[in-house]
Amino acid sequence: MGSADTTLGVQIRRLRSEPEFEAALALRHEVFCVEQGVPEAEERDGRDRAGLHLVAVRGDEVLATCRLVFVGATVQFSRLAVRRSARRQGIATAMLRMADAEARMRGASRIVLHAQTYARPLYDKAGYQARGRAFVEADIEHIAMEKML
């Protein structure tokens, strides 16, 4: 799949290089470990090399990242992180649209994720449905959600 450009001059696309991969991991560390207090060992779960990573870039700066892990017809969406200075600009919504397109292109029929409960409205608007009760993961309240494609 190609890329999607937002009106902000941001390109949403697949990760292209090892330096971009390292920049995406650094962004995740900043958002999850530094801002939210998630232990590094929980943030880096060993599945990064198996996943498809999407990035939002402006110039050569990675503004956002997320990871898709494909298991049969199901995609696990995770590790959505947006740089603090780039939040509330529609980038996360654009990342979700690109994730849907990538999943469909690879024949997936559903996407599952664990949303931090404060971010649930983002996923609700993108067509996800909550499944079960809230739970705590990495000392942060989450809710399991899924979307049929």
C-alpha positions as CSV (number, residue, x, y, z in Angstrom):
1,M,0.0,0.0,0.0
2,G,1.2,3.5,-0.6
3,S,0.9,6.4,1.8
4,A,-1.8,8.8,2.9
5,D,-1.1,12.5,3.2
6,T,-3.0,14.6,5.7
7,T,-3.6,18.3,5.3
8,L,-0.8,18.9,7.7
9,G,2.0,17.8,5.4
10,V,2.2,14.5,7.3
11,Q,2.8,11.3,5.4
12,I,1.3,8.1,6.9
13,R,3.1,5.0,5.6
14,R,4.9,1.8,6.3
15,L,8.2,2.1,8.1
16,R,11.0,2.1,5.5
17,S,14.4,1.8,7.2
18,E,16.4,0.8,10.3
19,P,16.9,4.4,11.3
20,E,13.1,5.0,11.1
21,F,12.6,1.8,13.2
22,E,14.9,3.1,15.8
23,A,13.2,6.5,15.8
24,A,9.8,4.8,16.2
25,L,11.1,2.8,19.2
26,A,12.6,6.0,20.7
27,L,9.2,7.7,20.3
28,R,7.4,4.8,21.9
29,H,9.9,4.9,24.8
30,E,9.2,8.7,25.2
31,V,5.4,8.3,25.2
32,F,5.0,5.0,27.1
33,C,8.0,4.8,29.5
34,V,8.8,8.5,30.2
35,E,5.3,10.0,30.0
36,Q,3.2,7.1,31.2
37,G,5.7,5.2,33.4
38,V,5.4,1.9,31.6
39,P,8.4,-0.3,32.4
40,E,10.8,-0.7,29.4
41,A,10.5,-4.5,29.7
42,E,6.7,-4.3,29.2
43,E,6.9,-1.8,26.4
44,R,9.5,-3.9,24.4
45,D,7.6,-7.2,24.3
46,G,9.8,-9.0,21.8
47,R,7.3,-8.8,18.9
48,D,8.6,-5.7,17.1
49,R,10.6,-7.6,14.5
50,A,7.5,-9.7,13.7
51,G,5.2,-6.7,13.2
52,L,4.4,-4.3,10.5
53,H,5.1,-0.8,11.7
54,L,3.4,2.3,10.4
55,V,4.7,5.8,10.9
56,A,3.6,9.3,10.5
57,V,6.4,11.5,9.2
58,R,6.9,15.1,8.5
59,G,10.2,15.6,6.6
60,D,12.5,13.1,8.3
61,E,10.8,13.4,11.8
62,V,8.7,10.4,13.0
63,L,5.6,12.0,14.7
64,A,3.7,8.8,15.3
65,T,4.0,5.1,15.1
66,C,1.9,1.9,15.6
67,R,2.4,-1.8,15.1
68,L,0.3,-4.5,13.4
69,V,1.0,-8.2,14.2
70,F,-0.9,-10.6,11.9
71,V,-2.1,-13.9,13.3
72,G,-4.2,-15.7,10.7
73,A,-7.2,-13.5,9.8
74,T,-6.8,-11.4,12.9
75,V,-4.5,-8.3,13.3
76,Q,-3.3,-7.1,16.7
77,F,-3.0,-3.3,16.6
78,S,-0.7,-2.0,19.3
79,R,1.9,0.6,20.4
80,L,0.1,3.6,18.9
81,A,2.3,6.6,20.1
82,V,2.0,10.2,18.9
83,R,4.6,12.8,19.8
84,R,3.3,15.3,22.3
85,S,3.7,18.2,19.9
86,A,1.7,16.4,17.2
87,R,-1.3,15.3,19.2
88,R,-4.9,16.5,18.5
89,Q,-4.2,17.0,14.8
90,G,-5.9,13.9,13.4
91,I,-2.7,11.9,13.1
92,A,-3.9,9.0,15.3
93,T,-7.2,8.8,13.3
94,A,-5.2,8.7,10.0
95,M,-2.9,5.9,11.5
96,L,-6.0,3.9,12.3
97,R,-7.3,4.3,8.7
98,M,-4.0,3.2,7.3
99,A,-4.0,0.2,9.7
100,D,-7.4,-0.8,8.4
101,A,-6.2,-0.6,4.8
102,E,-3.1,-2.6,5.5
103,A,-5.1,-5.3,7.3
104,R,-7.7,-5.6,4.5
105,M,-4.9,-5.7,1.9
106,R,-3.4,-8.7,3.7
107,G,-6.8,-10.5,4.0
108,A,-7.5,-9.9,7.7
109,S,-11.1,-9.9,8.8
110,R,-10.7,-8.2,12.2
111,I,-8.5,-6.0,14.2
112,V,-8.1,-6.4,18.0
113,L,-6.5,-4.0,20.5
114,H,-6.2,-3.0,24.1
115,A,-7.1,0.6,24.3
116,Q,-6.1,2.8,27.2
117,T,-9.5,3.8,28.6
118,Y,-8.8,7.6,28.2
119,A,-8.3,7.0,24.5
120,R,-11.5,4.9,24.0
121,P,-13.4,7.7,22.2
122,L,-10.7,7.6,19.4
123,Y,-11.3,3.9,18.8
124,D,-15.1,4.2,19.2
125,K,-15.1,6.8,16.4
126,A,-13.0,4.5,14.2
127,G,-15.6,1.7,14.5
128,Y,-14.2,-0.4,17.3
129,Q,-16.4,-2.2,19.8
130,A,-15.5,-2.8,23.5
131,R,-15.3,-6.4,24.6
132,G,-15.5,-7.2,28.3
133,R,-14.6,-5.1,31.3
134,A,-11.7,-2.7,31.8
135,F,-8.5,-4.2,33.1
136,V,-5.1,-3.0,34.2
137,E,-2.1,-3.5,32.0
138,A,1.3,-1.9,32.9
139,D,-0.5,0.0,35.7
140,I,-2.8,1.7,33.2
141,E,-6.6,0.9,32.8
142,H,-7.4,-0.6,29.4
143,I,-10.3,-2.1,27.5
144,A,-10.2,-4.8,24.9
145,M,-11.7,-3.7,21.6
146,E,-12.2,-5.2,18.2
147,K,-13.3,-4.1,14.7
148,M,-14.6,-6.4,12.0
149,L,-13.3,-5.5,8.6
